[in-house]
Amino acid sequence: MAGGIYIARKQHDANANLICLEEWLSACSADPSLSVVNELSAVNPSTGEQEKVANKGCAFYMHPVQGSLYVFEYVHGKIAASYDQQIILKARELASRLGAILQDEQGLEIMA
């Protein structure tokens, strides 16, 4: 499987079960393995200039064994991350804490 995963609540009503930003930030604050950032920066490959983008709800997670850095991003009531086998356990832990499930890009629940 490639692509993205989402921490989301099962949808009965389009907006009723969304994860609110404050709820996500509270879950991040309670987890010492997550570092919330409100601004991302990167180098524009065309100009070489450093650019900054405001991004509330973005959290970095460093895998404790591999040392790989992962990003969880709050997007319209869901938490998005790139699919990687190493992040699944952390994503499941966060989903459980938020009363949510893991979904793939098509909205299907990820069971394994």
C-alpha angles and dihedrals in degrees: 000000000000133000128047140335128208135206103216142148120248107268118236093150122023095244106014098086102039119132107243120225093242090053091051093047090049091053089050092049090053092053116072091196091066125075116197117215126187097194132043124200132197140160116258103234092210098051104019089229123139110244128193126204125191109234118170114197100030115136131184121217123193112205106236096221107028094035090222117151118230132185127221111193129193108229123172098323096323134087113234129200137163112262112255127149090231094060098049096087092051091045090051091050091052092045090053091049090051096044090246142118136232116256135184124228091277092055094253117142114253107226104174 
